[in-house]
Amino acid sequence: MLEIFHLSHLQSIATFTTVVQRPCQHVNFGRNMQNANQLLNAIEQQRLWHHFHKDWLVQIRSLLRPQLPAEYSLFVESETVIVAPDAPVDGASLQPDVGVTRDLPEPIEGQHFENVTAAVAEAEESCELQTQYTLVIRRSPHQRLVAAIELLSPTNKGTYGRLDLDKYLRKRDLYLEAGVNLLEIDSLLEGEALWPKLLPELLRYQRRTWATLHADGRRHFTGWGWNEADRLPRLVWSVESERRVLVDLAESFQQAAEFNNWETLVRR
């Protein structure tokens, strides 16, 4: 499904929200890509996305590099976040406290406090560092940021808390306000599904991607979607108004899966 829309005001960038969960399925991934979505399910359900994320994004970059002239540079940029993957998620509130735990230090010799108030509650939870990656495209001579690819992670979609989702939405708004041409790929089933309200057709799909192009004082939206039995999309993306590239999600996914033998990893 391919639809193109036009918009000139940021206020019209709204989102639909759905929360979808499904059990991990047995993976039978082959070179014909018939079961790529089952492998995606397994990676997501086994919480391995933060490892696979970079593998896939690097392969996308490898496919794009030959299509762009030398004045374009492609970088995979990263940021690290702290998440509590085992924390319960309350449907009424998606803002759990996230804490960093450590062993209590030994009391300092000679240190003594009097008339202190006793704590009425104390708890701890497991937490881990996860790295998120973004593919950005810059153009010489001033290394101007012209385009970016966001391959959504569970933290982007608020799986571990609303604060992570809000942080990503602010980052996305900055791209749009700055005129950066964005390609957002959402291949995960869990968490909030986010896309511009101008693309309601995407509601019919389990997984989806959409792109923006800033040109002639207008913002153009294009959306693609796929379901469990479908092949991953092979789409044309406008890095700039006069520069288009082929983004083959199926081929790049296969290369990423084979690079670290992900079919074997999810079976362990």
ChimeraX attribute file (.defattr): number of C-alpha atoms within 10 A of each C-alpha:
attribute: neighborCount
match mode: 1-to-1
recipient: residues
	/A:1	11
	/A:2	12
	/A:3	14
	/A:4	13
	/A:5	12
	/A:6	14
	/A:7	16
	/A:8	13
	/A:9	10
	/A:10	11
	/A:11	7
	/A:12	11
	/A:13	14
	/A:14	12
	/A:15	15
	/A:16	14
	/A:17	12
	/A:18	12
	/A:19	11
	/A:20	12
	/A:21	10
	/A:22	9
	/A:23	9
	/A:24	15
	/A:25	13
	/A:26	12
	/A:27	19
	/A:28	12
	/A:29	18
	/A:30	12
	/A:31	11
	/A:32	11
	/A:33	18
	/A:34	16
	/A:35	19
	/A:36	24
	/A:37	23
	/A:38	19
	/A:39	22
	/A:40	23
	/A:41	25
	/A:42	22
	/A:43	23
	/A:44	22
	/A:45	19
	/A:46	11
	/A:47	13
	/A:48	15
	/A:49	21
	/A:50	18
	/A:51	13
	/A:52	18
	/A:53	19
	/A:54	21
	/A:55	19
	/A:56	21
	/A:57	21
	/A:58	19
	/A:59	20
	/A:60	23
	/A:61	19
	/A:62	13
	/A:63	17
	/A:64	15
	/A:65	14
	/A:66	10
	/A:67	13
	/A:68	16
	/A:69	10
	/A:70	10
	/A:71	11
	/A:72	18
	/A:73	16
	/A:74	18
	/A:75	15
	/A:76	16
	/A:77	12
	/A:78	11
	/A:79	9
	/A:80	10
	/A:81	11
	/A:82	16
	/A:83	21
	/A:84	18
	/A:85	17
	/A:86	11
	/A:87	15
	/A:88	11
	/A:89	14
	/A:90	10
	/A:91	7
	/A:92	6
	/A:93	9
	/A:94	17
	/A:95	15
	/A:96	15
	/A:97	11
	/A:98	18
	/A:99	15
	/A:100	13
	/A:101	11
	/A:102	8
	/A:103	5
	/A:104	6
	/A:105	6
	/A:106	6
	/A:107	8
	/A:108	7
	/A:109	6
	/A:110	5
	/A:111	6
	/A:112	7
	/A:113	5
	/A:114	5
	/A:115	5
	/A:116	6
	/A:117	6
	/A:118	6
	/A:119	6
	/A:120	5
	/A:121	5
	/A:122	5
	/A:123	6
	/A:124	10
	/A:125	13
	/A:126	14
	/A:127	16
	/A:128	12
	/A:129	12
	/A:130	14
	/A:131	16
	/A:132	23
	/A:133	21
	/A:134	19
	/A:135	20
	/A:136	20
	/A:137	22
	/A:138	18
	/A:139	16
	/A:140	11
	/A:141	8
	/A:142	8
	/A:143	12
	/A:144	13
	/A:145	19
	/A:146	19
	/A:147	22
	/A:148	23
	/A:149	21
	/A:150	20
	/A:151	21
	/A:152	20
	/A:153	22
	/A:154	22
	/A:155	25
	/A:156	24
	/A:157	24
	/A:158	21
	/A:159	19
	/A:160	24
	/A:161	26
	/A:162	17
	/A:163	17
	/A:164	20
	/A:165	20
	/A:166	15
	/A:167	13
	/A:168	17
	/A:169	15
	/A:170	11
	/A:171	11
	/A:172	16
	/A:173	14
	/A:174	12
	/A:175	17
	/A:176	18
	/A:177	10
	/A:178	11
	/A:179	17
	/A:180	23
	/A:181	27
	/A:182	24
	/A:183	24
	/A:184	20
	/A:185	19
	/A:186	22
	/A:187	22
	/A:188	25
	/A:189	21
	/A:190	20
	/A:191	21
	/A:192	20
	/A:193	22
	/A:194	20
	/A:195	22
	/A:196	17
	/A:197	14
	/A:198	19
	/A:199	19
	/A:200	13
	/A:201	14
	/A:202	25
	/A:203	17
	/A:204	12
	/A:205	13
	/A:206	17
	/A:207	20
	/A:208	24
	/A:209	22
	/A:210	22
	/A:211	24
	/A:212	25
	/A:213	23
	/A:214	23
	/A:215	13
	/A:216	8
	/A:217	8
	/A:218	12
	/A:219	19
	/A:220	16
	/A:221	20
	/A:222	21
	/A:223	24
	/A:224	21
	/A:225	22
	/A:226	19
	/A:227	14
	/A:228	15
	/A:229	11
	/A:230	13
	/A:231	16
	/A:232	25
	/A:233	16
	/A:234	14
	/A:235	14
	/A:236	13
	/A:237	20
	/A:238	18
	/A:239	24
	/A:240	15
	/A:241	12
	/A:242	7
	/A:243	11
	/A:244	13
	/A:245	17
	/A:246	14
	/A:247	18
	/A:248	17
	/A:249	20
	/A:250	18
	/A:251	20
	/A:252	22
	/A:253	21
	/A:254	20
	/A:255	18
	/A:256	21
	/A:257	22
	/A:258	14
	/A:259	12
	/A:260	12
	/A:261	12
	/A:262	19
	/A:263	18
	/A:264	12
	/A:265	12
	/A:266	18
	/A:267	10
	/A:268	5
